[in-house]
Amino acid sequence: MAPSPGQSTRGTKTPRVLVITYALDPTADYVLRELTDRGVPFWRTDLADFPGRSTLTAELRTEGRWGGRMGDELRGVDLSEVRSVWWRKPTSYSFPDTMSEPERRFAASQAKGAVPGVLGSLPGVLWVNRPERNADCTKPAQLAVAARAGLRVPETLITNDPSAVAPFAARCGGHIVTKVFGSIVHTEGGKRGQLYTRRVPPDQYDNPRIGLTAHLFQREITARAYEIRVTAVAGKLFPVALHAPDGPARLDWRRDSSSLTHTPVDLPHDVIRGIHTMLGGLGLVYAALDLIVDSDGTHYLIDVNPGGQWAWIDLTRESITHALADLLEKGTL
C-alpha cells in the first residue's frame, strides 16, 4: 500500500522534521510528499492531538537542554533529533467533554505553556515560523513595519470613535474601506461566514456601532490595475499577478478566487528591498503578502499573512513546494 502524505515511512530513522498542522491540510501534503520522496524523516501532528492522542515527556538535562520525546502510539520525535519545525496551521488543544469549561481553559493554558515552550527552547532548530512571531504579526504591527521598510501602505485609521471617520474619509477623497483585524472567518448561529473587505458609504461614517469596538479603515485604491500575491520562503520571493474581473472579486478577490486569472510578474527592486526589510523586522521565515498595483504602477502593501495559503496558484505551486522542502530538510536559513 502506498504511503499517505503525512508520515514519512522510508527507513527507520528518527524523524527530524516536526510538522504541526491540522489533519486535512492539502497544502501541507504537497511538501510532505516531497519530503517522503527525498527520504527525509518527519512526524506530523496537530495541537488538537494533545493530550488525548499524543504525549510529551521532557526532562531538563544538566547542560540546559530538554531531553525526551513527543509522540503518539506509533510515531514521534526524540527532542534531541528535531532540526526543523513547520508550524503550519495547528488547531486548538482538545480536552474531554467531562471537563468543565474552567478546567478546559486551565488545561489549555498549561498545554500552551508546555508544548510550544519546550519545543521553542530546543537549540539549533529552524522554525517556519515561530508561533510568537506569527502572533506578533498583527495588522497594526505589519503595516507600521512595512511603512518603516519603505513600502507604500494605504492611508489607515484605527478607531472606535465614530466622529473620526468622516474627517479621515475626506482626506481619502471620500473612498474608504473597512477590514477585520484577524481571520475573516466567523461563526454565528452554527453557520460559517466570511467578513470580506467592504466599502463604507458616507451615511455610515458616524454609525454609533463603530463605538462598540475597534475598526480598521483604509483609503480604497480606486485606480487598481491588478493585485499581486507574493509568497516568501527564507528570502526567496514568488510573485504572481492576480487579475479579477468586474464583480465581487474586484474589491476583495477572496470573494471569488475561482474567477481570477494568474500571470507571471516581476517586482520593482525597491519593492523587493522593502519586502526583505519588512520580513526581517517581523521575524518571519515564511509569509504570503498581498499588494495592490494602481494604474500608475505604484505598489501598495495590503496584508502580511504568516500562514497564508499558496497551493491554489498553479504557476508557483511546484517552486514553493521545493523551496519549503529544501528549507525543512536543510534545517538552517
Secondary structure, 3 states (H helix, E strand, C coil): CCCCCCECCCCCCCCCEEEECCCCCHHHHHHHHHHHHHCCCEEEECHHHCECCCEEEEEECCCCCEEEEEECCCCEEEHHHCCEEEECCCCCCECCCCCCHHHHHHHHHHHHHHHHHHHHCCCCCEEECCHHHHHHCCHHHHHHHHHHCCCECCCEEEECCHHHHHHHHHHCCCCEEEECCCCCEEEECCEEEECCCEECCHHHCCCHHHHHCCEEEEECCCCEEEEEEEEEECCEEEEEEEECCCCHHHCCHHHHHHHCEEEECCCCHHHHHHHHHHHHHHCCCEEEEEEEEECCCCEEEEEEECCCCCCCCHHHHHHHHHHHHHHHHHCCC
